[in-house]
């Protein structure tokens, strides 16, 4: 088989990234049985730098840079990402051609098996494991007195750290979608509703990235795009784009269709609710906003909804909070590691 019968798919090497890429691979193989879509796993900067907390390191391209280089040189013909890892400003010449149907976007609490404690009861003496400044700031606000401790590694590694006999963690905060895709649903102790924690921008959706000049691939992946997911995620990404924040700052969001329901909506009718917050690292300051719009199947209207919410946040001091977050983070940085490692600023997983 030669030429355009073979379409390599670029992906990170982690188990979660492979599981997500296999979903795309299977969908394309089903539609195009005479073509093949081999996986091309790669390590990214974000995978290679494990010696520092995520909050101390921060370009939003750490999980995508090497993959996009391979796409640019045509080593692969499409890329698969967790959408929340993709910068809101996509590199020129590339496009997010599909946002696949979103899994549950909520964050969840994971405790040792057989243990349970309500989130409202957390406080002094409890240690929360998370590598996300967004989750950390929200849990500090919700549960004053808790200790937040960084935890790195893939899902298996993090669960092993929690389950260890000498584990310091009371619980971990993770994304529901990642656990579900790796068949770790049984480890979810409790799902955190938006009244407790707003999730990351794009969380729960798989993104398919292609070159804008590759018309054949663009046509092939078009059917993978899920309009309700795209409307929600484009609204969320619009908030982050306006605020000039990345996934290493504490921006939380929530979107849902309020009329009609997502199951009933058509491309012509959909009323979308968007909530968003920006909070300080210690959880003591917060700016919150929300708006509703009849997006009517229009990506541009969804983006405009995001602009409205971002404008509300800025009017409530979100820019001042983000400035303080960046100052605090820069002040806490210790110049360790290689020059390349020191160039990296942070990300959320």
N, C-alpha and C positions, 0 to 999 in steps of 0.2 A: 504494500500500500504506500503510495507516494503523494507528495504535494499536498493539496488541500483536502485530502481524505483524512489527514491526521491533524488534530488540533490540541497541542499540549496545553494543560491548565496549570498556571503557576499558583503555588500555595505555600504557606508556612509549613514547617515540619511537625508542629504540635499535634497531638491526638485530636484536639477539638477542631483545629484548622483542617485536618484531613477529613474528619467526619462531615464538616460543612461542605468541603469540596466534592466529596463523594455524592452528596445530594445533587449538586449541580451536574456532575458527571453522569449520574443515573438518568436525570431528566433529559439531558441532551442525547444520550445513547438511545433512550426510548423514542425520541422524535426523529433521530437520524441514525437508524440501525446500520447503514452502510459506511458510517464514519467512526473513527475512534478518537477518544479524548483522554490520552494518558496524563497522569498526574506528574508534575514537576515540582517536588518539594524543595524548599530553600530555607536557609536560616536568614533572619533579618537582624538588624542592629538591636531591636527590642528583645530578640531571643538571646542574643549573645552577651548583652550586658546584664548580668544578674547580681552584681555585687553591691548595688545601691537601691534604696527605696525608690519606688516609682515617682513619688512626689518630689524627689530631689533631682530629677533628670527630665525633659519636656518637649521636644519637637513632636508634633502630631504625626510625623511620617516615619516613626521608628519601626513600625510594623509593615510598612508599604514600600519604602525606598528601594530596597534591593529587588523586590518583585516588579516594580515599575521599570527598573532598568532592564530586566529580562523581557518585559513586554515591549519595550522600546526597541530592543535589538532583535525582536521576533524569535527569541528562544521559546517563547510561549505565545499563545494567541488570545488568551483571556486570563484574568486573575480572579480569585475568590477571596474575599475578606469578610471578617466581621465588620458590619457597616460602621460600628462605633469606633473602629480603628482608622477609618478613612478621613483624611482632612476635609474640612468643608470647602476648601478651595482645591479642586482636583487639578493635578498637573496639566498644563496645556498639551493638547493632543490626545488626552485620555478622557473617558466619560464613564460614569456609573450607568451602564446600559440596563441593568436590572437590579431591583431590590426585591428579593424573594419574600414570599408571605412570612410575616413576622411571627415568631414564637412568642410566648409570654415574655414581656419586656421587664417584668418586676425583678427587683433584687429579692434575695431570700436569706434567711438565717439558717445556718447549719451547725448543729451541736453534735456531740458524741452520740452514737446510737443508744437509744434508751433513755437519754437525758432530755429534759425540757424545762425551759424557763421563759415566761412571757417577756417580750421586749420591754414592756412598761416597768418591769421589776429589775431591770439592769441598773447598776450603779457602782458605788465604791467596791473595789475588789474584783470586778468583772473586767476581763481582757478581751477586746474585740479584735479579731484578725482581719485586716483588709489592706490591699495595696492601693486603694482608691481614695484620693483626697475628697472626692464628692461624698462617698459613703461615710468617710471619717467625720467630715464636718456635720453631716446630718445626724449621725448617731450621737455625736457630742452634744448637739443641741437637744436631741430627744432624751438622752440619758446622761445628764450631768454627773460627773464623777467617774465615768468609765475610763479605762485605759485603752487607747487604740495602739495596736502593735502591727507593724508592717509584716506581711506574709507574701513571699514570692514563690514562683514555680507554677507548673501546670496544675490542673485540677487534682490529679492523683497525688501529687506532691503535697499540695495544701491540705488535702484530707488526711494524709498520713501525719502531717505535723499536728493537726488537730487531735487525732486519735492516739498519738504517742503517750505513753504513761507519764512522761515528764512534760507534757504539753502545757504551755502557759495560757492557752486560749480557752475562754469560756465558749466562744462560738466564732464562726467565720461568717462574713457577709460576701455573697457571691451572686452572679447572675443566674436566674432560673434557666434561661435558654441553654447556657453552656452545660449545666448539669443534665438537662433533659436530653441534649444531643449526644451525650456520652453515657446515657442510660444510668445516671445517678439520681434519678427522681426520688428514689427511696431515702436519699440522704437529706432531703429538704425537710427541715424541722418546721418552718413557718414561712409563708410568703408574705412579704411586706407590701401592704397596699399603699397607694399614693398619699394617703393621709399620714403615713409614717415615713416613707422615703420615695422621692422622685428619682427615676432611673436615668441612666446616661443617654445622651443623644444617640439615636439609632440603635439602641440596645435591642437584641433579639432578632435583627434582620441580617440576612446574608447579602452581600453586595457582589455583583459581577462587574468587573472593570475591563474595558476594551479600548483599543485605539479608535479614535474618531474616523480614521481613514479606512478602517477594515469593515467595509460594508457587508461582506458576507457574514462575518461573526455577529455584527450588530443585528442583522436580520434573524440569525439563528437563536440568539438569546432573548429576543424581544418578548417571546411568549413566557419567559420566566419572570417578567416584571409583574408585580402584584400591585394594582392601582391603589387600593386602600392603604397598603403599607407605604407606598411611595408618598402619598399625600401626607400621612402622619410624619414620616421621617424627613421629608423636605421642609415641613413646618418647623420641626425640631432643629434641623441643621441651619435653618435661617436664623433662629435665635442665636446660636453659637457663632455664626458668621458675623452678625451685626455686633455682638459683644467682643469679637476678636478673641474669644477664649478657645482653649483647646481642651482635649479630654483629660488634661492634667490639672484643670481648675474646677472648683466645686460648683458646676452648673448642673442642675437637675431638671428633668422635664417629665411631663405626662401628656399623652394625647389619647383621645377616644372620640368615636363618632357618637353623637348624642341624638341624632335624628336624620334618617332612620338608623337602625342598628347596622353594624358592619356586615352582618350576614345578609341583610335585606337591601343594602344600598346598591345603587346603579352608578354608572359613570356620570349620570346627569344630575344626581341629587345626593348631597352628603353635607351634613352640618358637623363641623369638626371643633372640638374643644381642645385648647392647648393651655397647659399650665407650665410655669417655669419658675425657678428660684436660683439665686446666687447667694452663697453663704460664706462667711469667713471661716478660716481654718479651724478656729476654736468653737465655731457654732454659735457665737454670741451675737453676730450681726447677720441679717438676712434681708434680701429684697425679693418679693414675690409678686407675680402677676399672672393673669389669665385672660383669655378672650375666646369668643366663639365666632365662627364665620361659616357661611354657606359656600364651601369651596367648589361644589358642583363639578367635581371631577377634574378641576384645573390645578395643575402643579403650581402655576404662577399665583393663584389665589391662596394656595397653602403656604407658599413662600411669603406672601404679603401678610398672612396671619402671624407668621413668625416674626416679621418685622414689627408688627403692632405690639406684640408681647415684649420684644426686645426693647422697644421704645419706652414702654411702661416701666420695665426694669431699670433702665437708665435714669428715668425721672425719679425713681425711688432710691437712687444711690448705688446701683449695681457696679458702675464704673469705679467708684471709690473703693468698694469692697474688693474688686478684682485687683486694683492697684495695690492695695494693702496685702492681698494674698501673694502677689508677685514679689513685693518687697520682703515679706516675711520668708518666703522660700529662698530668695537669693541670699538673704542674710544668713540662712542656716546651711548654705552649701559649703562643703569642705572639698577643696581641689584634690581629689584622689583619682587614681586610675590613669589610663592612657589619655593622650590628647583627644582621641576620638570619643572616648567615654565621657570626657568633660564637655564635649560639644552637645551631648544629648541632654535634654531638659526634663522629659517625663512623658507619661502616658497612663491610660487607665485600661485595666483588663477586666 
